[in-house]
Amino acid sequence: MGLKVVCYLLWDEVGKKFPNSRYSSVGGFIFLRFICPAIVSPQDYGIVDKSKINATSRRILILVSKVLQNISNGISEEVSSNKESYMSLLSSFVEKSNRRINRFFQQLAEDGESGSNSIECVNVYPDAKMV
């Protein structure tokens, strides 16, 4: 079973009982199980060498992961009330980003329904610069 099919099944089944939770079910699954672990521990996925990650780098990667997880779950309140007060600066970013990422989650689910093996590139952050 492909990842897009799993996303469709999550979207469909969760939507039957909790229609307002479709996006967060797909987003939580994708980010919690795939994207955030690779961000927090890139050495485990062969992205970087283990010696390249020091304590400061690890802390930054964890914070990036927290923000992305909040975006994928549609949570901006948690960012603004976070124990780490400097995270509150990101609450408006999280709120704005939520609509964009939801389009991506919906497309994943729709492609899974159709059995499509390709996905159009959704420009989630059109103003972002690659580093």
N, C-alpha and C positions, 0 to 999 in steps of 0.2 A: 504494500500500500504506500503510495507516494505521500510526500509531505503536504502537497496541496489538497489531496483527498482528505487527509486528517484535518486540515484546516476547514474544509467544507463541512465535514461531519461535526466538528466542534461548533461551527457557526450555526448549522442547522439544528442540532439537538439542543444546544444551550438556548437558542432563539425560541424554541417551542415553549420552554418553561419560563425563561428570563430574557425577553426580547431586548432589553436595554443592556444586556451583558455580552452580546455577540462579539463586539470589538475587543473587549477586554479578555474574553476567553481565547480568541485567536492570538491576540497580541501577547498575552501572558504566556501562552504556550511557546510561541516563537522566540520571544526575548528571554524568558526564564530558562528554557531548555537549550537554546542554541547560541543566541547572540551574546547575552551577558556572560555566560561562562567563558566564552572565547575572549571577551574583553578583560575579565578579571584575571584569567590565567592563560595568557597567550602562549606561554611556553609549553603548556600541555597540548596545544593544538598545532605545534610546529610553526607558529607565527613569528616568534622571536626566540632567541637563545635564552636559556634560564639565567645566565649571568647578566643579562641586560636589564633585569627587573630588580630595582632596589626598593627599599621601603617607601620612599616618596613616590616613585612611579606606581607602585602597587596601590597606594592610597588614592592617587588620582584616578587610576583605572576603576577602582571600586566606586568612587563618586560618579564617574561617567556612567557606570553601570546602573547605579541607583536612579539617576535622572532618566536614563533610557527606559528602565523598568517602570517608572512612574508614568512616562509618556505612553508606553504600551498599555498600561492599565487604565489610562484616562484619569490619573490622580494628580491634581495640582495642589490640593489642600495639604497633602502630606508633605510636599516639598516646602510649603510656606510655614508649616508648623513643625518642621523637622528639628530635632535636637541640635543640629548643626545650623546655627542661625544664618550663616553665609549661604546656605542652600536656598533660603527664601528668595534670594535675588533671581533664582531661576524659575520661580512659579509662573511668571507670565510666558516665558519660553515654553515651558511644559504645556501650558494651556493652548498656546498657538499651535504647537507641534502636534497636538492630539488630533486635530481635524485632518491634517496632512497624512499622518501615519494610519489613521482609520481607513482612508482610501486604499492604501496598500493592503491592509488586512482584508478588506472587502474583496479586493481583486484576487487575493490568494484564495479566498473561499469560493468565489465565483469560478475561478479557473479549475479548482478541484471538482466542482460540480460537473463541469463540461468535460472533464478528463483531459483538458489541455496540458500539453507538456511544456509550454512556453509561457512566459509571463512578460508583459510589457514592462519596461523600466518606468517606474513611477518616480518622478522627480520630487521627492519628499521635501527637500530643502533646496529650492532653486537658487537661493542667494549664497549658498555655502561654497566655500573655496576648498579645494583639495589641498592637503598638506603632504 
